[in-house]
C-alpha cells in the first residue's frame, strides 16, 4: 500500500476546477473498508471521558502521591495540557479525514510507509504493555476482597483477560455500549467521591484519626514535602495516566457524522482533566497526609477504608476494577483497528487484517491479548513489581505515539501552508508552535526517566533495543510492503 492507495471511484474524480488546496486526490486507506458505523454520539462522548479517566488515576495515583506528595496535582495539570494538545491535533486530522487507522493512516499519508510502520508498532508497544498493567491492576483490586485473597494474582489476571477478550470480539456496537456504561460508572464514582470529599473537608470530619483540611498539607512538608525532583521524576507515570485520550480518534472511523461529534467530545477533555484529575488529587491531599497512601491500594479505596463506612471501600474498589477492565477493553479495540490498517499495508502479520462477520478485526485483538498472556506470566514471576515494570515500557510507547501524532500534525500544517490541502475549521491552536513545544516536552520526559533510578533508567536504556527491533522488523516486512503497494497501485490504475 502506498501513499495513494485504494481511492474509491467517487473519490478518484478529477481535481477541483479551482485548483485550490482541495484539488489533490484524497488519500483513502484500504484499512478503513469493512467497518460498521455503529458508534453513536453518546458512545464517542463517553469513550472520550473513559479515555481521560483510566487505571493511571485509580491505581497509580496512590503510589505517586506517597512519593511526590500534594505536588502531584501540578504534574497532572501540566501533562493534562499536553495531552489536550495531542488529542486536539489528532482531532484536526480526524476532521480532515476520519480513519479507523487513525494516526497510523495519517503517518502513511504524510510520512510514508516507514512512518506508518513506526507509529503502529510504537502504539502496539503502548497497548500491549498497558494490557499487562490493566490485568495486573484488576488482579490487585480483586485481592481487596477476602474471598480472593488466597487466589494467586496470575490466575485473577488471566480471568480478567479472558472476560474482556470475549466481550471485545462480538461487535463494535457491543464495545461502544460496554465503554458507555464503564464510563458512566467511572464518572459517577468520581463525582460521588468528590462530593463526599468536599463534605468531609468542609465539616472537618475525622478520617482514621486525621482531620481533613490544609493541615494535612502544611503539617506534612507542604506541597513539595520531598522537594520538586520527585514530582518531576513521576511525570512519565502521569503521562501513562492519559494514555487513552487518543482513543476517540480511532473510534471516529466507525462513527456516523464525526465532523459533528468529534469537536464536542475532544473539547470537553480539557475541563474533565481539570475536574477529575487535578481536582481529585487536590482532594486526596486535603483528606489525608500523603504518607497514608501507597501503591498497593487505590487512593480512593484508602479514603473510604479509613472512613470505616461499611461496604463503601468495597463499592469504590469495584469501581476501580471496572476502570481497569475498561482500559483493557479499549486497548484491545484500538490495537485491533491499528493492526488491521498496518496488515493491509503489509507491515503487520496478515492474520491481524482478518475481520469477522460483525466487522471486528479479531486477528489484531488476539495478538494484543497474546501479549496479555505474557503479562499473566509476569504476574506469576514477579507479582510485586509487574505494574511498575510494564508502566515504564507503556510510557515509552505513549511518548512515541504522541510524538508521531504531533509530527503528522506538523507535516499536515506545512502542506496546508503550501496550499496542497485545506485545514478544517476545527484546528489545533497556535500551530506550529504547539506541536514543537509538545515534542520538546515529550523529549524532556525521556530525560527525566533516565535521571530516575531503577526501572525507569533501565527502560530508557532499552531504547536502542526498541529501535533495533523496529529496524529489524522493517527489514523483514519492507518487501511485502513494497509488493502490496505495487498491487494496490495496479488495481487503481486498472480502474482508471
The 8 nearest C-alpha neighbors of each residue, nearest first, counted from 0:
[[484, 1, 344, 483, 4, 487, 480, 2],
 [2, 0, 484, 3, 4, 112, 111, 488],
 [1, 3, 108, 4, 107, 111, 0, 26],
 [4, 2, 1, 26, 5, 6, 27, 488],
 [5, 3, 1, 0, 2, 6, 487, 28],
 [6, 4, 29, 7, 27, 487, 491, 28],
 [5, 7, 27, 11, 4, 10, 8, 26],
 [6, 8, 10, 9, 5, 11, 27, 491],
 [7, 9, 11, 10, 6, 12, 494, 495],
 [10, 8, 11, 7, 12, 6, 13, 25],
 [11, 9, 7, 8, 12, 6, 25, 24],
 [12, 10, 8, 9, 6, 7, 24, 13],
 [11, 13, 10, 9, 14, 8, 24, 15],
 [12, 14, 15, 11, 24, 22, 16, 10],
 [15, 13, 22, 23, 16, 12, 24, 18],
 [14, 16, 22, 17, 18, 13, 21, 19],
 [15, 17, 18, 14, 22, 19, 13, 21],
 [16, 18, 19, 15, 22, 14, 21, 20],
 [17, 19, 22, 16, 15, 20, 14, 21],
 [20, 18, 17, 21, 22, 418, 15, 419],
 [19, 21, 420, 419, 418, 421, 22, 18],
 [22, 20, 420, 19, 23, 421, 15, 419],
 [21, 23, 14, 15, 18, 20, 19, 24],
 [24, 22, 21, 14, 25, 419, 420, 20],
 [23, 25, 11, 26, 22, 14, 10, 12],
 [26, 24, 23, 27, 10, 6, 11, 21],
 [25, 27, 3, 24, 28, 6, 108, 4],
 [28, 26, 6, 5, 25, 4, 29, 3],
 [27, 29, 30, 31, 4, 5, 104, 26],
 [30, 28, 31, 5, 32, 27, 4, 343],
 [29, 31, 340, 28, 32, 343, 339, 100],
 [30, 32, 29, 28, 99, 98, 33, 34],
 [33, 31, 30, 34, 29, 28, 35, 99],
 [32, 34, 358, 31, 35, 354, 30, 359],
 [35, 33, 358, 32, 253, 36, 31, 359],
 [34, 36, 37, 253, 358, 33, 171, 357],
 [35, 37, 253, 254, 255, 38, 34, 252],
 [36, 38, 172, 35, 253, 254, 39, 171],
 [39, 37, 254, 42, 36, 253, 172, 175],
 [40, 38, 42, 41, 254, 37, 43, 255],
 [39, 41, 43, 42, 260, 44, 38, 254],
 [42, 40, 44, 39, 43, 45, 179, 38],
 [41, 43, 39, 45, 40, 175, 179, 44],
 [44, 42, 46, 40, 45, 41, 47, 247],
 [45, 43, 264, 47, 41, 46, 42, 40],
 [44, 46, 48, 47, 179, 42, 43, 182],
 [47, 45, 43, 49, 48, 44, 50, 42],
 [46, 48, 50, 44, 45, 247, 49, 43],
 [49, 47, 45, 51, 50, 46, 52, 44],
 [48, 50, 182, 46, 52, 51, 47, 45],
 [51, 49, 243, 244, 47, 48, 52, 46],
 [50, 52, 48, 49, 244, 241, 53, 243],
 [53, 51, 49, 50, 48, 56, 54, 241],
 [52, 54, 55, 56, 322, 326, 240, 51],
 [53, 55, 57, 56, 323, 58, 322, 240],
 [54, 56, 240, 59, 53, 58, 57, 239],
 [57, 55, 60, 54, 59, 58, 53, 240],
 [56, 58, 54, 297, 55, 319, 59, 60],
 [59, 57, 297, 54, 60, 56, 55, 61],
 [58, 60, 55, 61, 56, 62, 57, 63],
 [61, 59, 63, 56, 62, 58, 64, 57],
 [62, 60, 298, 293, 294, 64, 292, 59],
 [294, 61, 63, 293, 65, 64, 60, 59],
 [64, 62, 60, 66, 65, 61, 67, 59],
 [63, 65, 68, 61, 67, 66, 62, 60],
 [64, 66, 62, 289, 290, 63, 292, 68],
 [67, 65, 63, 64, 68, 229, 62, 225],
 [68, 66, 230, 229, 64, 71, 63, 70],
 [67, 69, 64, 289, 70, 65, 66, 71],
 [68, 70, 222, 71, 284, 72, 64, 67],
 [71, 69, 222, 72, 68, 73, 223, 67],
 [70, 72, 69, 74, 73, 67, 230, 68],
 [71, 73, 75, 277, 70, 74, 280, 76],
 [74, 72, 76, 71, 75, 70, 77, 277],
 [73, 75, 71, 77, 72, 76, 234, 78],
 [76, 74, 72, 78, 73, 77, 79, 277],
 [75, 77, 79, 73, 74, 78, 277, 72],
 [78, 76, 74, 79, 80, 75, 73, 81],
 [79, 77, 81, 75, 80, 76, 74, 82],
 [78, 80, 82, 76, 77, 81, 75, 83],
 [81, 79, 83, 77, 78, 82, 76, 84],
 [80, 82, 84, 83, 78, 79, 437, 85],
 [83, 81, 79, 85, 84, 80, 78, 86],
 [82, 84, 80, 86, 81, 85, 87, 79],
 [83, 85, 81, 87, 82, 86, 88, 80],
 [86, 84, 82, 88, 83, 87, 89, 81],
 [85, 87, 89, 83, 88, 84, 245, 90],
 [86, 88, 90, 84, 89, 85, 427, 83],
 [89, 87, 85, 427, 91, 90, 86, 408],
 [90, 88, 86, 92, 87, 91, 93, 85],
 [89, 91, 87, 93, 88, 92, 86, 94],
 [92, 90, 426, 94, 88, 93, 89, 425],
 [91, 93, 95, 89, 90, 94, 96, 88],
 [94, 92, 97, 90, 96, 95, 91, 89],
 [95, 93, 91, 92, 96, 258, 97, 90],
 [94, 96, 92, 93, 423, 91, 422, 97],
 [97, 95, 93, 94, 92, 98, 26, 27],
 [98, 96, 93, 252, 251, 94, 95, 99],
 [99, 97, 252, 101, 100, 31, 96, 251],
 [100, 98, 252, 249, 101, 31, 336, 250],
 [99, 101, 104, 337, 98, 340, 103, 336],
 [102, 100, 98, 249, 99, 104, 103, 248],
 [101, 103, 105, 104, 106, 404, 100, 89],
 [104, 102, 115, 106, 105, 100, 101, 119],
 [103, 105, 100, 107, 102, 101, 106, 108],
 [106, 104, 102, 108, 107, 103, 109, 101],
 [105, 107, 115, 103, 110, 109, 114, 108],
 [108, 106, 111, 115, 104, 112, 105, 110],
 [107, 109, 105, 2, 106, 111, 110, 104],
 [110, 108, 106, 107, 111, 105, 407, 410],
 [111, 109, 114, 106, 107, 108, 112, 113],
 [112, 110, 107, 114, 113, 108, 109, 2],
 [111, 113, 115, 107, 114, 116, 110, 1],
 [114, 112, 116, 115, 111, 117, 110, 107],
 [113, 115, 110, 117, 106, 112, 116, 111],
 [116, 114, 107, 106, 103, 112, 118, 113],
 [115, 117, 113, 119, 114, 118, 112, 346],
 [118, 116, 114, 120, 115, 119, 121, 113],
 [119, 117, 115, 121, 116, 120, 103, 114],
 [120, 118, 122, 116, 117, 121, 103, 115],
 [119, 121, 123, 122, 117, 118, 124, 116],
 [122, 120, 124, 396, 118, 123, 119, 399],
 [123, 121, 125, 119, 120, 124, 400, 396],
 [122, 124, 120, 126, 125, 121, 127, 119],
 [125, 123, 121, 396, 122, 127, 126, 128],
 [126, 124, 396, 393, 122, 123, 397, 128],
 [125, 127, 129, 123, 128, 330, 124, 130],
 [126, 128, 130, 124, 129, 367, 123, 125],
 [127, 129, 131, 393, 130, 126, 389, 125],
 [128, 130, 126, 132, 131, 127, 393, 125],
 [131, 129, 133, 127, 128, 132, 327, 371],
 [130, 132, 374, 128, 129, 371, 134, 133],
 [133, 131, 129, 135, 386, 130, 134, 136],
 [134, 132, 136, 130, 323, 135, 131, 327],
 [133, 135, 137, 156, 136, 131, 132, 159],
 [136, 134, 132, 138, 133, 137, 156, 131],
 [135, 137, 139, 133, 134, 138, 132, 140],
 [138, 136, 134, 140, 320, 139, 135, 323],
 [137, 139, 155, 141, 156, 135, 136, 140],
 [140, 138, 136, 142, 137, 141, 135, 152],
 [141, 139, 137, 142, 138, 143, 320, 136],
 [140, 142, 138, 143, 139, 144, 137, 147],
 [143, 141, 148, 147, 144, 139, 140, 138],
 [144, 142, 141, 140, 145, 148, 139, 316],
 [145, 143, 142, 146, 147, 141, 148, 313],
 [144, 146, 148, 147, 143, 142, 149, 141],
 [145, 147, 144, 148, 149, 142, 150, 143],
 [148, 146, 150, 142, 145, 149, 144, 141],
 [147, 149, 142, 145, 150, 146, 144, 143],
 [148, 150, 147, 151, 146, 145, 142, 152],
 [149, 151, 147, 148, 152, 154, 155, 142],
 [152, 150, 153, 154, 149, 155, 379, 148],
 [151, 153, 155, 154, 138, 156, 378, 150],
 [152, 154, 156, 378, 379, 375, 155, 151],
 [155, 153, 157, 156, 152, 151, 158, 150],
 [154, 156, 138, 158, 152, 157, 153, 159],
 [155, 157, 134, 153, 138, 159, 154, 158],
 [158, 156, 154, 160, 155, 159, 375, 153],
 [157, 159, 155, 161, 160, 156, 162, 154],
 [160, 158, 156, 162, 157, 161, 134, 155],
 [159, 161, 157, 158, 163, 162, 164, 156],
 [160, 162, 158, 164, 159, 163, 157, 165],
 [163, 161, 159, 165, 164, 160, 158, 166],
 [164, 162, 166, 165, 160, 161, 328, 167],
 [163, 165, 167, 161, 166, 162, 160, 168],
 [166, 164, 162, 163, 167, 168, 161, 169],
 [165, 167, 163, 164, 168, 169, 162, 174],
 [168, 166, 164, 165, 169, 174, 163, 328],
 [167, 169, 165, 166, 170, 361, 164, 359],
 [168, 170, 167, 166, 173, 357, 171, 359],
 [171, 169, 357, 173, 172, 359, 168, 174],
 [170, 172, 174, 173, 175, 359, 37, 169],
 [173, 171, 175, 170, 174, 37, 38, 176],
 [172, 174, 176, 170, 171, 175, 177, 169],
 [173, 175, 171, 177, 172, 176, 167, 178],
 [176, 174, 172, 178, 173, 42, 177, 179],
 [175, 177, 179, 173, 174, 178, 172, 180],
 [176, 178, 174, 179, 180, 175, 181, 173],
 [179, 177, 181, 175, 180, 176, 182, 46],
 [180, 178, 176, 182, 45, 177, 42, 181],
 [179, 181, 183, 182, 177, 178, 184, 176],
 [180, 182, 178, 184, 183, 179, 177, 325],
 [183, 181, 49, 185, 180, 179, 184, 45],
 [184, 182, 180, 186, 181, 185, 187, 179],
 [183, 185, 187, 181, 182, 186, 188, 180],
 [186, 184, 182, 188, 187, 183, 189, 181],
 [187, 185, 189, 183, 188, 184, 182, 190],
 [188, 186, 190, 184, 185, 189, 183, 191],
 [187, 189, 191, 185, 186, 190, 184, 192],
 [190, 188, 192, 186, 191, 187, 193, 185],
 [189, 191, 193, 187, 192, 188, 186, 194],
 [192, 190, 188, 194, 189, 193, 187, 195],
 [193, 191, 189, 195, 190, 194, 196, 188],
 [192, 194, 196, 190, 195, 191, 197, 189],
 [193, 195, 191, 197, 196, 192, 190, 198],
 [196, 194, 198, 192, 193, 197, 191, 199],
 [197, 195, 193, 199, 198, 194, 192, 200],
 [196, 198, 200, 194, 199, 195, 193, 201],
 [199, 197, 195, 201, 196, 200, 202, 194],
 [200, 198, 196, 204, 202, 197, 201, 203],
 [201, 199, 203, 211, 197, 198, 202, 212],
 [200, 202, 198, 199, 203, 197, 212, 204],
 [201, 203, 199, 204, 200, 198, 211, 197],
 [204, 202, 200, 211, 199, 201, 210, 205],
 [203, 205, 199, 202, 210, 206, 211, 200],
 [204, 206, 210, 209, 208, 207, 203, 211],
 [207, 205, 306, 209, 208, 305, 210, 204],
 [206, 208, 305, 209, 306, 205, 307, 210],
 [207, 209, 206, 205, 210, 305, 306, 287],
 [210, 208, 206, 205, 207, 211, 287, 286],
 [209, 211, 205, 203, 204, 206, 212, 208],
 [212, 210, 286, 200, 203, 285, 287, 209],
 [211, 213, 285, 214, 200, 215, 286, 210],
 [212, 214, 216, 215, 285, 217, 211, 218],
 [213, 215, 217, 216, 218, 212, 211, 285],
 [214, 216, 288, 213, 218, 285, 287, 212],
 [215, 217, 221, 214, 213, 219, 218, 222],
 [216, 218, 221, 214, 219, 220, 215, 213],
 [219, 217, 214, 216, 215, 220, 221, 213],
 [220, 218, 216, 217, 221, 215, 224, 288],
 [219, 221, 224, 218, 217, 223, 216, 222],
 [222, 220, 217, 216, 224, 223, 219, 218],
 [221, 223, 69, 70, 224, 216, 68, 220],
 [222, 224, 226, 221, 225, 70, 227, 68],
 [225, 223, 220, 221, 226, 222, 68, 219],
 [226, 224, 223, 67, 229, 227, 220, 68],
 [225, 227, 223, 224, 228, 229, 230, 67],
 [228, 226, 230, 229, 223, 231, 225, 67],
 [227, 229, 231, 230, 226, 232, 225, 67],
 [230, 228, 232, 67, 231, 227, 233, 66],
 [231, 229, 67, 233, 228, 232, 227, 71],
 [232, 230, 228, 233, 234, 229, 227, 447],
 [231, 233, 229, 230, 234, 447, 228, 451],
 [234, 232, 230, 236, 231, 235, 229, 237],
 [233, 235, 237, 236, 231, 232, 74, 238],
 [236, 234, 238, 237, 233, 444, 394, 239],
 [237, 235, 239, 234, 238, 233, 240, 394],
 [236, 238, 234, 240, 239, 235, 75, 233],
 [237, 239, 235, 240, 236, 241, 234, 78],
 [238, 240, 242, 236, 237, 241, 394, 55],
 [239, 241, 55, 237, 238, 242, 56, 53],
 [242, 240, 239, 238, 243, 51, 244, 82],
 [241, 243, 239, 240, 244, 397, 238, 50],
 [244, 242, 50, 246, 245, 241, 51, 53],
 [243, 245, 50, 51, 246, 242, 241, 86],
 [246, 244, 243, 248, 247, 86, 249, 89],
 [247, 245, 249, 248, 243, 244, 250, 50],
 [246, 248, 250, 249, 47, 245, 251, 46],
 [249, 247, 251, 246, 250, 245, 101, 93],
 [248, 250, 99, 101, 246, 247, 251, 252],
 [249, 251, 247, 252, 248, 253, 246, 99],
 [252, 250, 254, 248, 253, 249, 257, 97],
 [251, 253, 99, 98, 97, 250, 254, 249],
 [254, 252, 36, 251, 250, 35, 38, 37],
 [255, 253, 38, 36, 251, 252, 257, 39],
 [254, 256, 36, 257, 253, 39, 38, 37],
 [255, 257, 258, 259, 254, 260, 261, 251],
 [258, 256, 260, 259, 261, 255, 254, 251],
 [257, 259, 256, 94, 260, 261, 262, 93],
 [260, 258, 257, 256, 261, 262, 263, 40],
 [259, 261, 257, 258, 40, 263, 262, 264],
 [260, 262, 264, 257, 263, 258, 265, 259],
 [263, 261, 265, 264, 266, 260, 259, 90],
 [262, 264, 266, 261, 265, 260, 267, 259],
 [263, 265, 44, 261, 267, 262, 266, 47],
 [266, 264, 262, 267, 268, 263, 261, 87],
 [267, 265, 263, 268, 264, 262, 269, 87],
 [266, 268, 265, 264, 269, 270, 263, 271],
 [269, 267, 271, 265, 266, 270, 272, 51],
 [270, 268, 272, 271, 267, 83, 266, 273],
 [269, 271, 273, 272, 268, 267, 274, 266],
 [270, 272, 268, 274, 273, 269, 275, 267],
 [273, 271, 269, 276, 270, 275, 274, 268],
 [272, 274, 270, 277, 271, 276, 275, 278],
 [275, 273, 278, 271, 272, 276, 270, 277],
 [274, 276, 278, 279, 272, 271, 273, 277],
 [277, 275, 272, 279, 278, 273, 274, 280],
 [276, 278, 72, 273, 280, 279, 275, 274],
 [277, 279, 274, 281, 275, 276, 280, 282],
 [278, 280, 282, 276, 275, 281, 277, 283],
 [279, 281, 283, 277, 282, 278, 72, 276],
 [282, 280, 284, 278, 283, 279, 277, 72],
 [281, 283, 285, 279, 284, 280, 286, 278],
 [282, 284, 280, 286, 285, 281, 279, 287],
 [283, 285, 281, 282, 69, 286, 287, 289],
 [286, 284, 212, 282, 283, 211, 215, 213],
 [285, 287, 211, 283, 284, 282, 212, 200],
 [288, 286, 284, 285, 215, 289, 283, 211],
 [289, 287, 215, 290, 291, 284, 216, 219],
 [288, 290, 68, 65, 291, 64, 292, 284],
 [291, 289, 65, 288, 292, 293, 68, 64],
 [292, 290, 289, 288, 287, 293, 65, 301],
 [293, 291, 61, 290, 65, 289, 298, 64],
 [294, 292, 62, 61, 295, 65, 296, 291],
 [62, 293, 295, 61, 296, 59, 58, 292],
 [296, 294, 293, 297, 62, 139, 61, 58],
 [297, 295, 294, 293, 298, 58, 301, 61],
 [296, 298, 58, 300, 299, 57, 61, 301],
 [299, 297, 61, 301, 300, 292, 296, 302],
 [298, 300, 302, 301, 297, 303, 315, 57],
 [299, 301, 312, 297, 303, 298, 302, 304],
 [302, 300, 298, 304, 299, 303, 305, 297],
 [303, 301, 299, 305, 304, 300, 306, 298],
 [304, 302, 312, 306, 300, 305, 301, 311],
 [303, 305, 301, 312, 306, 302, 307, 300],
 [306, 304, 207, 307, 302, 303, 206, 301],
 [307, 305, 303, 206, 304, 308, 207, 302],
 [306, 308, 305, 304, 309, 303, 207, 311],
 [307, 309, 311, 306, 310, 303, 304, 312],
 [310, 308, 311, 307, 312, 313, 304, 306],
 [309, 311, 313, 312, 314, 308, 307, 315],
 [312, 310, 314, 313, 308, 309, 303, 315],
 [311, 313, 303, 300, 304, 315, 314, 310],
 [312, 314, 316, 310, 311, 315, 317, 144],
 [313, 315, 317, 311, 316, 312, 310, 318],
 [316, 314, 318, 312, 317, 313, 300, 311],
 [315, 317, 313, 319, 318, 314, 300, 312],
 [316, 318, 320, 314, 315, 319, 313, 321],
 [319, 317, 315, 321, 316, 320, 322, 314],
 [318, 320, 322, 316, 321, 317, 57, 315],
 [321, 319, 317, 323, 318, 322, 137, 140],
 [320, 322, 318, 324, 319, 323, 325, 317],
 [323, 321, 319, 325, 320, 324, 53, 54],
 [322, 324, 133, 326, 320, 325, 54, 321],
 [323, 325, 327, 321, 326, 322, 328, 320],
 [326, 324, 322, 328, 323, 327, 321, 181],
 [325, 327, 329, 323, 328, 324, 330, 322],
 [328, 326, 324, 330, 130, 325, 329, 133],
 [327, 329, 325, 326, 331, 330, 163, 324],
 [330, 328, 332, 326, 327, 331, 333, 325],
 [331, 329, 327, 333, 332, 328, 126, 334],
 [330, 332, 364, 328, 334, 329, 333, 335],
 [333, 331, 329, 330, 335, 334, 328, 336],
 [332, 334, 336, 330, 335, 331, 329, 337],
 [335, 333, 337, 336, 331, 332, 338, 330],
 [334, 336, 363, 364, 333, 338, 332, 337],
 [337, 335, 339, 333, 334, 338, 99, 100],
 [338, 336, 334, 100, 340, 339, 335, 333],
 [337, 339, 341, 335, 340, 363, 336, 334],
 [338, 340, 352, 342, 336, 341, 337, 351],
 [341, 339, 30, 337, 100, 338, 343, 342],
 [340, 342, 338, 344, 346, 347, 339, 343],
 [343, 341, 347, 339, 345, 352, 344, 349],
 [342, 344, 345, 341, 340, 30, 352, 339],
 [345, 343, 0, 341, 342, 346, 480, 483],
 [344, 346, 480, 342, 479, 343, 347, 483],
 [345, 347, 341, 342, 476, 344, 480, 116],
 [346, 348, 342, 341, 345, 349, 338, 351],
 [349, 347, 350, 351, 342, 346, 345, 352],
 [350, 348, 351, 342, 352, 347, 345, 343],
 [349, 351, 362, 352, 353, 348, 363, 342],
 [352, 350, 362, 363, 349, 339, 353, 348],
 [353, 351, 339, 342, 350, 349, 343, 362],
 [352, 354, 350, 360, 351, 362, 361, 355],
 [355, 353, 360, 359, 358, 361, 352, 356],
 [354, 356, 357, 359, 358, 360, 361, 353],
 [357, 355, 358, 354, 359, 170, 169, 33],
 [356, 358, 170, 355, 359, 169, 171, 354],
 [357, 359, 34, 356, 355, 354, 33, 35],
 [358, 360, 354, 355, 361, 357, 170, 168],
 [361, 359, 354, 353, 362, 335, 363, 352],
 [360, 362, 364, 359, 363, 354, 365, 168],
 [363, 361, 351, 365, 350, 364, 360, 353],
 [362, 364, 351, 335, 366, 365, 338, 361],
 [363, 365, 335, 361, 331, 367, 366, 362],
 [364, 366, 368, 362, 363, 367, 361, 369],
 [365, 367, 369, 363, 368, 364, 362, 370],
 [368, 366, 364, 370, 369, 365, 127, 331],
 [367, 369, 371, 365, 370, 366, 364, 372],
 [370, 368, 366, 372, 371, 367, 365, 373],
 [371, 369, 373, 372, 367, 368, 127, 374],
 [370, 372, 368, 374, 369, 373, 131, 130],
 [371, 373, 375, 369, 374, 370, 368, 376],
 [374, 372, 370, 376, 371, 375, 377, 369],
 [373, 375, 131, 377, 371, 372, 376, 378],
 [374, 376, 372, 378, 153, 373, 377, 156],
 [377, 375, 379, 373, 374, 378, 380, 372],
 [378, 376, 374, 380, 379, 375, 381, 373],
 [377, 379, 382, 153, 375, 376, 381, 380],
 [378, 380, 376, 153, 377, 381, 382, 375],
 [379, 381, 377, 378, 376, 382, 385, 153],
 [382, 380, 378, 383, 384, 377, 379, 385],
 [383, 381, 378, 385, 384, 379, 380, 152],
 [384, 382, 381, 385, 386, 378, 387, 295],
 [383, 385, 386, 387, 382, 381, 388, 378],
 [384, 386, 388, 382, 387, 381, 383, 378],
 [385, 387, 132, 388, 389, 384, 390, 135],
 [388, 386, 390, 389, 384, 385, 391, 454],
 [389, 387, 385, 390, 386, 391, 384, 454],
 [388, 390, 392, 391, 128, 386, 387, 393],
 [391, 389, 387, 393, 388, 392, 386, 394],
 [390, 392, 394, 389, 393, 388, 455, 387],
 [391, 393, 395, 389, 394, 390, 458, 396],
 [394, 392, 125, 390, 396, 128, 395, 391],
 [393, 395, 397, 391, 392, 396, 239, 398],
 [396, 394, 392, 398, 393, 397, 399, 391],
 [395, 397, 125, 121, 393, 399, 124, 394],
 [398, 396, 394, 400, 399, 395, 125, 401],
 [397, 399, 395, 401, 400, 396, 402, 394],
 [400, 398, 402, 396, 397, 401, 121, 395],
 [399, 401, 397, 403, 402, 398, 122, 396],
 [402, 400, 404, 398, 403, 399, 397, 405],
 [401, 403, 399, 405, 400, 404, 438, 398],
 [402, 404, 406, 400, 405, 401, 407, 118],
 [405, 403, 401, 407, 402, 406, 102, 408],
 [404, 406, 408, 402, 407, 434, 403, 409],
 [405, 407, 409, 403, 408, 404, 402, 410],
 [408, 406, 410, 404, 405, 409, 106, 411],
 [407, 409, 405, 411, 406, 410, 88, 412],
 [408, 410, 406, 412, 411, 407, 405, 413],
 [411, 409, 413, 407, 412, 408, 406, 414],
 [410, 412, 408, 414, 409, 413, 407, 415],
 [413, 411, 415, 409, 410, 414, 408, 416],
 [412, 414, 416, 410, 415, 411, 417, 409],
 [415, 413, 417, 411, 419, 416, 412, 410],
 [414, 416, 420, 418, 412, 417, 413, 421],
 [417, 415, 413, 418, 414, 412, 419, 420],
 [416, 418, 414, 415, 419, 413, 420, 20],
 [419, 417, 20, 415, 416, 420, 414, 19],
 [418, 420, 20, 414, 417, 415, 23, 421],
 [421, 419, 20, 415, 21, 418, 414, 422],
 [420, 422, 20, 415, 21, 423, 418, 419],
 [421, 423, 415, 424, 95, 420, 426, 412],
 [424, 422, 425, 95, 94, 421, 426, 91],
 [423, 425, 426, 422, 91, 94, 95, 421],
 [424, 426, 423, 91, 262, 427, 94, 90],
 [427, 425, 91, 424, 428, 423, 88, 422],
 [426, 428, 88, 87, 430, 91, 429, 84],
 [429, 427, 430, 426, 433, 431, 84, 87],
 [428, 430, 433, 432, 431, 427, 434, 426],
 [431, 429, 432, 433, 428, 427, 434, 412],
 [430, 432, 434, 433, 429, 409, 435, 412],
 [433, 431, 430, 435, 434, 429, 436, 437],
 [432, 434, 430, 436, 431, 435, 429, 437],
 [433, 435, 437, 405, 432, 431, 436, 438],
 [434, 436, 432, 438, 437, 433, 439, 431],
 [437, 435, 439, 433, 438, 434, 432, 440],
 [436, 438, 440, 434, 439, 435, 433, 441],
 [437, 439, 441, 435, 440, 436, 402, 434],
 [440, 438, 436, 442, 437, 441, 443, 435],
 [441, 439, 437, 443, 438, 442, 436, 444],
 [442, 440, 444, 438, 443, 439, 398, 437],
 [441, 443, 439, 445, 444, 440, 438, 446],
 [442, 444, 446, 440, 445, 441, 447, 439],
 [445, 443, 447, 441, 446, 442, 235, 448],
 [444, 446, 448, 442, 443, 447, 449, 441],
 [445, 447, 443, 449, 444, 448, 450, 442],
 [448, 446, 450, 444, 449, 445, 232, 443],
 [447, 449, 445, 455, 451, 446, 450, 456],
 [448, 450, 456, 446, 451, 447, 459, 445],
 [451, 449, 447, 448, 446, 452, 456, 232],
 [452, 450, 448, 449, 456, 455, 232, 447],
 [453, 451, 456, 455, 450, 454, 449, 457],
 [452, 454, 455, 456, 457, 451, 458, 449],
 [453, 455, 457, 456, 458, 388, 452, 391],
 [456, 454, 458, 448, 457, 453, 451, 391],
 [457, 455, 449, 459, 458, 452, 454, 453],
 [458, 456, 454, 460, 455, 459, 461, 453],
 [457, 459, 461, 455, 456, 460, 454, 392],
 [460, 458, 456, 461, 462, 457, 449, 455],
 [459, 461, 457, 458, 462, 456, 463, 449],
 [460, 462, 458, 464, 459, 463, 457, 465],
 [461, 463, 465, 464, 459, 460, 466, 458],
 [464, 462, 466, 465, 461, 467, 460, 468],
 [463, 465, 467, 461, 462, 466, 468, 460],
 [466, 464, 462, 468, 467, 463, 469, 461],
 [467, 465, 463, 469, 464, 468, 462, 470],
 [466, 468, 464, 470, 469, 465, 471, 463],
 [467, 469, 465, 471, 466, 470, 472, 464],
 [470, 468, 466, 472, 467, 471, 473, 465],
 [471, 469, 467, 473, 472, 468, 466, 474],
 [472, 470, 468, 474, 473, 469, 467, 475],
 [471, 473, 469, 475, 474, 470, 468, 476],
 [472, 474, 470, 476, 475, 471, 477, 469],
 [473, 475, 471, 472, 477, 476, 470, 478],
 [474, 476, 472, 473, 477, 471, 478, 479],
 [477, 475, 473, 479, 478, 346, 474, 480],
 [476, 478, 480, 479, 473, 474, 475, 481],
 [479, 477, 481, 480, 476, 482, 475, 474],
 [478, 480, 482, 476, 481, 345, 477, 483],
 [481, 479, 345, 477, 483, 478, 482, 344],
 [480, 482, 478, 484, 479, 483, 477, 485],
 [483, 481, 479, 485, 484, 480, 478, 486],
 [484, 482, 0, 486, 480, 485, 481, 479],
 [0, 483, 485, 1, 481, 487, 482, 486],
 [486, 484, 482, 488, 483, 487, 489, 481],
 [487, 485, 489, 483, 484, 488, 482, 490],
 [486, 488, 490, 484, 489, 485, 0, 4],
 [487, 489, 491, 485, 490, 486, 492, 484],
 [490, 488, 486, 492, 487, 491, 493, 485],
 [491, 489, 493, 487, 488, 492, 486, 494],
 [490, 492, 488, 494, 493, 489, 487, 5],
 [491, 493, 495, 489, 494, 490, 488, 487],
 [494, 492, 490, 491, 495, 489, 488, 487],
 [495, 493, 491, 492, 490, 8, 489, 7],
 [494, 492, 493, 491, 490, 11, 8, 489]]
